[in-house]
Amino acid sequence: MEWADTAIILGCIGYGESDVRAIVFAAQEGAWHGLVRGGASRRHSAVWQVGNVVAARWIARLPEQLGSLTGELVHPAAALAMGHPLALTVLRSACAVASGALPEREPHPAAFAGLAGLLGGVTLQETILPRYVEYELGLLRELGYGLDFSSCAVTGLTEGLAYVSPRTGRAVAGAAAGIWAPRLLALPKFLVTADKADLVQCREGLLLTGHFLARHVFGTHHAPLPPARVALYELVDRMMQEQDHAG
């Protein structure tokens, strides 16, 4: 069995002295594990970094085998993000979430397009956080857990949407929340309007998508959110604190 496809490297673990066991997310093939011979060597280690896009080839004698992976670098996202703490944290979080959320060997081209687009602009500091939130919303939608911000779940109104039900994922208008407001999740304005997202809204967005990822995706496997995802939220929280002190 064999396939060749453009793929994003989601994870790499050392295997022996110079080999790597990797998981890649291929555009048409989905998420696959494979053994990269010499992937940790000086010659190839720069290629087999989380977040890089490669022209990958997977080969195995039988479909159920681990298989061998080879790849040629297409886009060095990892190198571009290095030296930019926010970009690097976003890259690691996005790949860790995809690695843990995606069913193995199941095509998800829309999710691939979302992740590839995010990584393509990972160093754009002003837009990377809202785009990351949108990436996780797209991933939830692709996995069958899309959230509905089209109208208020209580009144049917399409204006004044301010909250999201943590149970149903449906939007709720601020005027309709009443005493239940403290139990609802905040709906960042940039997700329903053309407003520019600030750090407060980005943190709200991370809380929103994180809740549903933890409940519907990672929770079904009795697993917590990946540490890289937790690290992203903590970084945004620190950025907010620094902004408040500077102001």
N, C-alpha and C positions, 0 to 999 in steps of 0.2 A: 504494500500500500504506500502511496506517495502523494504529496500535494506541494504546490509552490504558490506563495501568496505574499502580499505585503502584510507585515505584522508589527505590532507594538510589543516590546518586551515588558511584561508585567512583573516578573520576579526572576531572580537568579540565586541559586544556592551552590556553594562549592561542593564538588563531588570528586573525591580523590585529590591528587596533587595538582592537576592542571585542568580538570574537566569541570563543567557546570551543568547542573540540572536547572533548566529554565522553563518558564511558562510564558507563552506568547499568545497574543490575541490577534488572529488573522482576519482580514477584512471579510473574506467569504467563508472561512472554515471555522471561525470561533476560537475558543481558548484551548490550547493544547500544551501538554508537557512534553519535553524532549531532552535528550542528553546532548550537550554540545562538547565535542571532543576538542580539548585545548582552549576552551572558552575563557579560562582564567589565566592563560599564558600572556606574556607581554605583548605578543603580536595581536591577540584577539580580545583582550580584556576591555579595551576602549569601546568595542562594538557591543559587547554583551553587558550593557548597563541599563538599569530600569528606566523606561521612558523613551529609549531610542526606537526609531522606526527602521526596520530591516526588510530586505527582500529575503524571505525565509523559505527553506525547503525542509520538509519533514519526511522521513523515510523509515519504514519498518517492514519486516517480512510478514507479520501478522497484525491486524488492526488493534488487538488488545495489548500489544507490546508498548513499552515506553517510547521507542523510536529515537532516531538520531536527528538532530537539528543542525542546520548550517544557515548562515545568513550574511548578507552584505549590507553595510550601513547605507541607509537612505537619508535619514534625518537625525543629526546628533542632538536630540533634545536634552539629554543628560548633561552634555558638555555646555550647552547654551545656558542651562539653568544654574550650573555651578557658579558660585560666587554671588548669587541672588537668593537670599534666604527664603523669601516668599515664593519665588518661582520654584525653587527646589522642593519646598514643602508641599506645594500644590501638586507638582509632578509625582512625588512619592505617594501622596494621599490618593490621587486619582487612579494610579496604577494598582495600589493596594486594594482599593474598593472594588475595582473591576476584577482583580484576581480572586477576591473572596466571594463576589456576587454572581459572576457569570457561570452558568452550567458548563461543564467541560464538553468540548467537541460539539457544540451547538451554535450554528451561525446566528450572529446578531449584528448585521451590517449597520443598522442605525446607531447602535451603541458604539461600534467602531468609529463611525464618522464623527460622533460627538467627542470621543476621546482624542482622536487624531486632530480635530479642530482645536481642542483645548491645548494640546501639546504644541501645536504649530504656533500659538501665540503666547506661550508660557511666560515669556519675559516682558509682556506688556503689563506693567505694574498697575496701571489705572483701571484695567478691565478684567484682569485675571480672576479676581474673586467672584464678581457676579457671574462670569462665564463658568466658573467652577460650579456654583450653585445650579446653574442651568444644566450643566453636564450631569449632575446627580439626579436632577428632576427627569432628564431624558432617560437615564439608566433605569430609574424606577418605572417609567412608562414602558420601556422596552421589556422589562421583566413582568409586566402585567399589574403594576401597582401605581398607575398614573394618578396624580392629584388633580382635582377639578377646581379651577379658579374662575370658571365662566360666570357663575352667579351665586348668590347667597343661598345656602342650603335651607334657611328658615323662611325667608321672604321671597326668594326668586329674583331679588334686585341684582343689577349688574354694577351698581355704583356703591362707593363707600365700603368696599371689601377690606377688612382689616385683620381677620383671623382665619385660622384653619382648624377644623375639628381634628384632634389627634386620633380619633377613632376611624372616621370615614375618609379623611383627606379632602373634604369639601370646604370651600370658602364660606365665611360667615361675615355679614356686614357688621360694622362697629355698632350701629344703632340696634341691631338685633341680638347682640351678645348678652347684654344684661348682666345678671349675677354670675353667668358662666364664663365671663371674659378671662378671669384668672386661670381657668382650666384649659383655655384654648392656646394654640400656638400662634405667634405673630406671623402675619403675611407681609413680607417685605414689599414696599410700594413698587420697586423696580420690576417685580414680576407681573404686575397688572397695569402699570402705567409706563410712560416714557421717561420717568424720573431717573436721574443719575443715582446710582447706588453709592451710599456712604458706608463706612465701616460698621455702623450700627445695623443697617439693613443686611449687610453681608453676614454678620454674625447671626442675625435672625434667620437668614436663609440656611446657614449651616446647621442651626438647631432644628429647623423644619425638615430638611432632607435627612439629617442624621436620625431624627426620631423614626421616620418611616423605613429607613435602611435597617436600623436596629430592630424594629418590630417585624417587618415583613421579609427581610432578606437574611440578615445575619442571625436574627433571633430564631428563625426556623431551623437553623443548624446548631442552635445553642451556643453561638459564638458572639463575642462582643464586636463592636466596631474595631477595625484594624488600628493598631497604635499610631500609624502614620496619619490616619484620619483624625484621631484625638489630638495629635501634635499640631495639625493645621488649625483646629479650633482654638487651641491654647495660644498659638502664635497670633491669631487675629485678636484674641482677648488682650494679649499684651500690647499689641499695636493700638488698641483702643485706649488702654490705660496711659500709654505714652502720649497719645494725642491729647487726652484730657489734661495731663500734667503740663504739656507744652502750651495748652490754651489758657 
